[in-house]
Amino acid sequence: MLNGRFSYGPLGRHYADALRDLREARSAIIAAAIIFLCGALAGLAYPSLGEEGIAAIKGLAGQLAGQGLLPLIALIFIRNSVAASVTVVSGPLLGIIPFLGAAVNGLVFGAAISLIVRMHEATSLLKLFPHGLLELPAMVTAWGVGIRQAGWLFLRRKDQPLSRRRRGAYRVLLLIVIPLLFAAAVMEGTSIYIALREVK
């Protein structure tokens, strides 16, 4: 404690700044969540729109089948981290990639739920829940901070420089999104590994 105030150290200050950036981006994050939800509703209503995405997921599942636990976790983590990073870095490009990321992933998510329900495999939805509890908020956050950077271009009064929004987006990515994706990858990789061993 210093002068009646807690001193958190450099890392603590970075986390405090990241939480502030997160609060400042909440409107854009909510917008990303709404875009994802609209995509999911479209996928539920018209599952055929998400067929290509589901086929890609099945192809990825085939690649994961022969992996050990640690390579499986690493592969899931790297794949999701790269997707989140591209979303954040490309944000200033009119927010096209974050917008499409939220919409397309929502579409595939909705189509996948529709397929699972049609196949009467409700237990599969429960298996998706644990890692989705972390992965989905992480990706929605990444889409949101990406969209927020693009929003700067449309402000009449640009009191806050774009560079500040970019620094904030990178802080959120590194200190909030990436750790959540790592935890999600551990949960998802472990559940897939256990399920594959049970099948064998």
Secondary structure, 3 states (H helix, E strand, C coil): CECCECCCHHHHHHHHHHHHHHHHCHHHHHHHHHHHHHHHHHHHHCHHHHHHHHHHHHHHHHHHCCCCHHHHHHHHHHHHHHHHHHHHHCCCCCCHHHHHHHHHHHHHHHHHHHHHHHCCCHHHHHHHHHHHHHHHHHHHHHHHHHHHHHHHHHCCCCCCCHHHHHHHHHHHHHHHHHHHHHHHHHHHHHHHHHHHHHHC
